[in-house]
Amino acid sequence: MTAVSTTTVAWRGTEAETERLLAAVARICGCEFGPVRVRLSTCAAHQMLVEDQRAMNGLSFGKYSAARLRREEWATQTTPWQTTSND
């Protein structure tokens, strides 16, 4: 007897983000199919989509954090001993 997961994984992204995610998974898909397109094995990427809420949350968090992190990384800061006046 095999265990069946009843957990539902939710992607909290926009429709455009969903399309990009699915396209990325399709590019790296390693699923194996039989002669009549019956799935013989499921790749890790597709398995993540349906079983790993933590990974999906991490993708969503990274997506929304990336722009802010890039801004912070490349922002120039004035050090305390620098002034902007010509006094």
N, C-alpha and C positions, 0 to 999 in steps of 0.2 A: 504494500500500500504506500503511495506517495503522498506527501503532505502538499496541500494546496494553500497558497497564500491568499488571505482575504484582505490584505492591506491595499488601500488605494493610494497611489502616488499622485500628487497634484503638482502641476507646473504652474507657477504664478508669474507668467510672462504674457506679453502682448501676442496678438496673432502673428505679427511679423517675427517676433522672437521665437515663437513656436515653429514657424516655417524654417528659420535659420537653424534651430536646434535639430529638427528632423533631417534637414539637408546634410548637416555635419555628421549625424549618426549614419545616414545612408552612405556617405563617402567612406566611412571606416568600417562599415558592416562586415562582419565575418560569419554571418549565419550560413549554415549549410542546408541546401535544399536537395530533395530527391528528384527523380526523373519527372514527376508530375507536379513540381513546385510544392511538395509537402515539406515543411520545415523539419529537418532532422536534428538540428541543434541551433540554439540561440546564442548570438554573440554577446559579449559583455556590455557593449553599448546599448543594445536593445533591452537586455536584462535590467540595466540601470534604469531605463525609462519606466519600467513597470514594477520594479522592486525596491529601489533605493531612494527613499525620500531625502535622506541626508545629503546624498550626492546632488540631487536636484536642487535642494536648498542652497548648497554651496555654489552651484552654477549660477543661480539667480543672484545670490549675494555678490559673487565676483563680477557679474555683469554690471550691476548697479554701483559697485564700489570702484571699478576700474577707472572711470573718468576722474573721479575725485582723487584717487591715489596718484594718477598721472599728473594732475594739476599740482598736488602737494609736492611731488617729487621734483618737478621742474620749476617750482615757484622760487623767485629770488626773495631773500629776506634781508632786511636792513639789520645789521648787527647793532648792539647798543651804543658802540662808540662812533658809529657813522651818523652824520646828520644830513638833513636835506637842505638846510639853510646855508647861506654864504656869509655867516657872521664871523 
